[in-house]
Amino acid sequence: MPPFQQVCQILRTTLGLSYQPLTEDTPLLGAMPELDSMAVANLIVALEQYYGFEVRDDEISARHFATVGSLSDFVASKLE
């Protein structure tokens, strides 16, 4: 499954979004009330567990959580 589709699934599961439509342009941080600081931490853990990579503290940036597309791009960059 491409990173974008899997990132959408992980977002839905972690944030309890059920079947909310998500596109690359769907805003996240600051626009989605479910995505608070604790949810960001849980989301990072879920991504690390699913993909088997580690996100260092210095890699965590609001720009990666701006949209579903920017988060997916961040995941893709970690997989390279």
C-alpha positions as CSV (number, residue, x, y, z in Angstrom):
1,M,0.0,0.0,0.0
2,P,1.4,3.4,-0.9
3,P,2.5,5.6,2.0
4,F,-0.4,8.1,1.4
5,Q,-3.1,5.5,1.7
6,Q,-1.5,3.9,4.8
7,V,-0.9,7.2,6.4
8,C,-4.6,8.0,5.9
9,Q,-5.5,4.7,7.6
10,I,-3.2,5.3,10.5
11,L,-4.6,8.8,10.9
12,R,-8.2,7.5,10.9
13,T,-7.3,4.8,13.4
14,T,-5.2,6.9,15.7
15,L,-7.5,9.9,15.7
16,G,-10.8,8.0,15.6
17,L,-11.8,9.7,12.3
18,S,-13.8,6.7,11.0
19,Y,-14.4,7.3,7.4
20,Q,-13.8,11.0,7.1
21,P,-12.5,11.7,3.6
22,L,-8.8,12.7,3.6
23,T,-7.0,14.2,0.7
24,E,-3.4,15.4,0.3
25,D,-4.7,18.9,1.0
26,T,-6.7,18.0,4.2
27,P,-5.3,20.3,6.9
28,L,-4.1,18.7,10.1
29,L,-2.4,20.7,12.8
30,G,-4.5,23.6,13.9
31,A,-7.4,22.6,11.8
32,M,-8.3,19.1,13.1
33,P,-9.4,19.3,16.8
34,E,-8.6,15.6,17.3
35,L,-4.9,16.3,16.6
36,D,-3.7,17.7,19.9
37,S,-0.2,17.3,21.3
38,M,-1.0,13.9,22.8
39,A,-2.5,12.7,19.5
40,V,0.6,13.9,17.6
41,A,2.8,11.8,20.0
42,N,0.4,8.8,19.5
43,L,0.5,9.3,15.7
44,I,4.3,9.3,15.7
45,V,4.4,6.1,17.7
46,A,1.9,4.5,15.3
47,L,3.9,5.5,12.3
48,E,7.2,4.3,13.9
49,Q,5.6,0.9,14.8
50,Y,4.0,0.4,11.4
51,Y,7.0,1.4,9.2
52,G,9.8,0.4,11.6
53,F,11.6,3.7,11.5
54,E,12.5,6.1,14.3
55,V,11.4,9.8,14.4
56,R,14.0,11.8,16.3
57,D,12.8,14.8,18.4
58,D,14.7,17.2,16.1
59,E,12.8,15.8,13.1
60,I,9.4,16.7,14.5
61,S,8.2,19.9,12.8
62,A,4.8,21.5,12.4
63,R,5.4,21.6,8.7
64,H,5.3,17.8,8.6
65,F,1.8,17.9,10.2
66,A,0.4,20.8,8.1
67,T,-1.6,18.5,5.8
68,V,-2.1,14.8,5.1
69,G,0.1,15.2,2.1
70,S,3.0,16.8,4.0
71,L,2.8,14.0,6.6
72,S,2.8,11.4,3.9
73,D,5.8,13.1,2.2
74,F,7.6,13.0,5.6
75,V,6.9,9.3,5.9
76,A,8.1,8.7,2.3
77,S,11.3,10.5,3.1
78,K,11.9,8.3,6.2
79,L,11.5,5.2,4.0
80,E,14.1,6.3,1.5
